[in-house]
Amino acid sequence: MPNERTSEWFVPKFGPKNFRIIIGMLFLPYTAIITCFAALGSLSGHFEIQRLIAVCVIYFLSIGISAHFLDAVCGKTRPWGNLPKNKTVA
C-alpha cells in the first residue's frame, strides 16, 4: 500500500498490527494538543475539577476517537487500509 502509515513516529513499534493501527488512528499527538487547549480553556473561569475532567474526556472522545476513526473509515485515501464492515459498525 503506498500510503502505509504504520511506520509513522507516533505509531508504536510493539504489539500486533491491529493494535498499532488503532493507536495510529487516534493520532495521539494531535489529540493531546487539542485536549490540552480545551483543558486550558476550561481553566480560564472559576476552577472546578469536574469541569476540567469532563472537558478533557469529551474532547478525547470526540476528537481522538470519533473524528479520526471517521476520517480513517470514510476518507478518500484510507491511509490505514480498508477496514471490514463488521469491525466498523458499532
C-alpha positions as YAML, in Angstrom:
chain: A
units: angstrom
residues:
- id: 1
  name: MET
  ca: [0.00, 0.00, 0.00]
- id: 2
  name: PRO
  ca: [1.57, 3.35, -0.99]
- id: 3
  name: ASN
  ca: [0.01, 5.26, 1.92]
- id: 4
  name: GLU
  ca: [1.10, 2.85, 4.65]
- id: 5
  name: ARG
  ca: [1.06, 4.79, 7.92]
- id: 6
  name: THR
  ca: [2.05, 2.14, 10.43]
- id: 7
  name: SER
  ca: [5.66, 3.34, 10.18]
- id: 8
  name: GLU
  ca: [4.82, 6.88, 11.39]
- id: 9
  name: TRP
  ca: [6.68, 8.05, 14.51]
- id: 10
  name: PHE
  ca: [3.53, 8.18, 16.66]
- id: 11
  name: VAL
  ca: [2.55, 4.56, 15.93]
- id: 12
  name: PRO
  ca: [4.02, 2.09, 18.46]
- id: 13
  name: LYS
  ca: [6.53, -0.43, 17.16]
- id: 14
  name: PHE
  ca: [5.30, -3.16, 19.53]
- id: 15
  name: GLY
  ca: [2.16, -5.26, 19.62]
- id: 16
  name: PRO
  ca: [0.01, -6.84, 16.93]
- id: 17
  name: LYS
  ca: [-0.76, -4.93, 13.74]
- id: 18
  name: ASN
  ca: [-4.40, -4.24, 14.71]
- id: 19
  name: PHE
  ca: [-3.26, -2.66, 17.99]
- id: 20
  name: ARG
  ca: [-0.75, -0.44, 16.15]
- id: 21
  name: ILE
  ca: [-3.41, 0.61, 13.63]
- id: 22
  name: ILE
  ca: [-5.90, 1.53, 16.38]
- id: 23
  name: ILE
  ca: [-3.31, 3.61, 18.25]
- id: 24
  name: GLY
  ca: [-2.23, 5.21, 14.98]
- id: 25
  name: MET
  ca: [-5.81, 6.08, 14.06]
- id: 26
  name: LEU
  ca: [-6.16, 8.01, 17.32]
- id: 27
  name: PHE
  ca: [-3.24, 10.23, 16.23]
- id: 28
  name: LEU
  ca: [-2.38, 10.82, 19.88]
- id: 29
  name: PRO
  ca: [-0.06, 13.86, 19.42]
- id: 30
  name: TYR
  ca: [-2.80, 15.94, 17.79]
- id: 31
  name: THR
  ca: [-5.45, 14.61, 20.17]
- id: 32
  name: ALA
  ca: [-3.26, 15.51, 23.17]
- id: 33
  name: ILE
  ca: [-2.65, 19.03, 21.87]
- id: 34
  name: ILE
  ca: [-6.36, 19.71, 21.32]
- id: 35
  name: THR
  ca: [-7.26, 18.19, 24.70]
- id: 36
  name: CYS
  ca: [-4.66, 20.42, 26.40]
- id: 37
  name: PHE
  ca: [-6.03, 23.51, 24.65]
- id: 38
  name: ALA
  ca: [-9.53, 22.60, 25.81]
- id: 39
  name: ALA
  ca: [-8.25, 21.99, 29.35]
- id: 40
  name: LEU
  ca: [-6.56, 25.40, 29.40]
- id: 41
  name: GLY
  ca: [-9.77, 26.98, 28.18]
- id: 42
  name: SER
  ca: [-11.76, 25.28, 30.93]
- id: 43
  name: LEU
  ca: [-9.34, 26.71, 33.49]
- id: 44
  name: SER
  ca: [-9.94, 30.30, 32.37]
- id: 45
  name: GLY
  ca: [-13.02, 30.73, 34.53]
- id: 46
  name: HIS
  ca: [-13.71, 29.57, 38.06]
- id: 47
  name: PHE
  ca: [-11.75, 26.34, 38.58]
- id: 48
  name: GLU
  ca: [-13.77, 23.17, 39.04]
- id: 49
  name: ILE
  ca: [-12.11, 19.78, 38.77]
- id: 50
  name: GLN
  ca: [-15.30, 18.15, 37.46]
- id: 51
  name: ARG
  ca: [-15.47, 20.60, 34.57]
- id: 52
  name: LEU
  ca: [-11.79, 20.05, 33.73]
- id: 53
  name: ILE
  ca: [-12.19, 16.26, 33.69]
- id: 54
  name: ALA
  ca: [-15.43, 16.45, 31.70]
- id: 55
  name: VAL
  ca: [-13.92, 18.74, 29.05]
- id: 56
  name: CYS
  ca: [-10.84, 16.52, 28.67]
- id: 57
  name: VAL
  ca: [-12.92, 13.35, 28.36]
- id: 58
  name: ILE
  ca: [-15.33, 14.96, 25.88]
- id: 59
  name: TYR
  ca: [-12.55, 16.27, 23.65]
- id: 60
  name: PHE
  ca: [-10.61, 13.00, 23.78]
- id: 61
  name: LEU
  ca: [-13.69, 11.01, 22.79]
- id: 62
  name: SER
  ca: [-14.89, 13.44, 20.13]
- id: 63
  name: ILE
  ca: [-11.57, 14.34, 18.51]
- id: 64
  name: GLY
  ca: [-9.43, 11.34, 19.31]
- id: 65
  name: ILE
  ca: [-11.86, 8.58, 18.67]
- id: 66
  name: SER
  ca: [-14.81, 9.80, 16.61]
- id: 67
  name: ALA
  ca: [-13.18, 12.25, 14.22]
- id: 68
  name: HIS
  ca: [-10.04, 10.26, 13.47]
- id: 69
  name: PHE
  ca: [-11.93, 6.98, 13.16]
- id: 70
  name: LEU
  ca: [-14.42, 8.53, 10.74]
- id: 71
  name: ASP
  ca: [-11.58, 10.05, 8.75]
- id: 72
  name: ALA
  ca: [-9.88, 6.66, 8.50]
- id: 73
  name: VAL
  ca: [-13.08, 4.86, 7.54]
- id: 74
  name: CYS
  ca: [-14.79, 7.45, 5.33]
- id: 75
  name: GLY
  ca: [-11.80, 9.36, 3.97]
- id: 76
  name: LYS
  ca: [-10.86, 9.20, 0.30]
- id: 77
  name: THR
  ca: [-7.30, 7.95, 0.78]
- id: 78
  name: ARG
  ca: [-7.94, 5.39, 3.56]
- id: 79
  name: PRO
  ca: [-4.37, 5.52, 4.90]
- id: 80
  name: TRP
  ca: [-5.00, 2.70, 7.38]
- id: 81
  name: GLY
  ca: [-6.36, 0.30, 4.78]
- id: 82
  name: ASN
  ca: [-9.87, -0.95, 4.16]
- id: 83
  name: LEU
  ca: [-11.47, -1.92, 7.44]
- id: 84
  name: PRO
  ca: [-14.08, -4.70, 7.35]
- id: 85
  name: LYS
  ca: [-17.71, -3.62, 7.78]
- id: 86
  name: ASN
  ca: [-18.26, -5.90, 10.79]
- id: 87
  name: LYS
  ca: [-15.45, -4.11, 12.69]
- id: 88
  name: THR
  ca: [-16.57, -0.58, 11.84]
- id: 89
  name: VAL
  ca: [-20.28, -0.83, 12.67]
- id: 90
  name: ALA
  ca: [-20.96, -0.14, 16.32]
...
